[in-house]
Amino acid sequence: MNVNETEARRLAMLQVCDSVFPVGAFALSNGMETFVQRDFLRRGPDFEQYMKNYLEVAPYKEIGQMVIAGRYATDARLSERGLATKLIELDELASALQSAREIREGSERMCTRLIKLADQMDAGCDQHSPSLDLYAELIRGGRCRGLHSIAMGLYAADHAPDVRDAAIMYGYSLLSALTMCAAKAIPLSQYAGQVALHDSFPRLVRAVDIAMTLKTDDLGISGAYLDIAAMQHETLYSRLYMS
């Protein structure tokens, strides 16, 4: 790829990771609101610790799912049929590992919106997303549920300069969403939130590098307490967020 094409691909990935991209990511707290109401998250240092714990788990959850999907789609040894088989297996496993109903359903809605928007954007500039199109076909045929993290990995394979670069952008979008949630739910000052976000960058890169080494059997290694908090969120007395 020449410089212009590389930058165009990076911008395409930045667009789908941006907070204004309308898939609904910023309506979800992923269980954080439970920690707020349990008084575990009250100050900036509490949120910094939460971000640290989140990034210890993320390689085995969303970031890992995204990276593995992207690696499958960029593997030249896989035929279209072989890729479909791999995606079905990954979709089944990732769906089963997502214990909280609201998180799973939220991810499915975000996946549907991402696929629809990507299709419209590709049509507008005469581009093609073969990996994401294949996943959409599997979802329509009832062979996959459709998860946002997997769709992001496939979009990255079709559009981003490389999977690792895309995974760092995707990870940043996850952390940015959590920071916005914390600012409203704790509430946390914008300054404290941005400091915690900035300080998390080295851990984010490490999390992505761990994810790049994983196999599907490594997914779901940890994160039970975050899943429990997400399930408890479903019955909170009052809520700001959908999950």
Order of alpha helices (4+ residues) and beta strands (2+ residues): alpha-alpha-alpha-alpha-alpha-alpha-alpha-alpha-alpha-alpha-alpha-alpha
